[in-house]
């Protein structure tokens, strides 16, 4: 096939106003398949070409919102319906914690959909061997000229009329653009034996390299330093101590620096007599006490300490903190319960520091007074 196939007619202009005028004239004459090429964006070109707003933004909006909704519904289903777990009194569906995930899914889904839609739908797979590539026309519009090309498959295309129109519009250069015969006659050979063999060889080499790295290389010196570290693992036999135990008990009679051990283990009544709350009542201590109470105590005792558990029967309801018995307990007695636990209530000595436990007690006293206010408190 030696006969050249016409792609379109191109025209070059020296000034941006000339190409704007030409684009407006071509659009008014009813041409649909044409394009304008300029070295930089020209203000007003979209209006001159009568271009409609791109629909790509709608794709980004719809896919982005769909991704956000899918992320929200997925996390809601997993956390509030399929496998609900109470974390320190927090609601099953805690939306603020999910905002970063929703944001990332929204941006990722919208961006990927935008690029794929632009390439495969709007651009219809860009041609790496486009007829304009390498032409003098494209070189000049990429530098200091302004060009218009009308495609040969336009309904109103006529070579003589197009050439006459470009002359009327004061084009400095008019030239036809032809398809590359080699590109037209080229036949893809994706199943050519050499290419298939090459793909198989790449797959085998890549699989072998990955297998060797993850199953052999990482177990060799010096690449195994992350796996074989010079340390004593938990429950691992010790080669240093004669008894063979790697996990050692603290030396009897020693205490950690800056820490006084709790001295009333198993004797809460004595703790109630001897211990005195060292944390004065203040806005700061009550705020701290409320935060810790809401986190660790409210799931069972509820936010007001009435004992109406928020665990929906998953754990036995505790007694009310407003009973005469608890209200008459000293701060030290309540401190002993928080430290050691009582009945089915576990110890919270690892979750709360000593100061936080005393702050919780201050807040409990506020709840007790609020729920059992005297007439004098209302004055």
Order of alpha helices (4+ residues) and beta strands (2+ residues): beta-alpha-beta-alpha-alpha-alpha-alpha-beta-alpha-beta-alpha-alpha-alpha-alpha-alpha-alpha-alpha-alpha
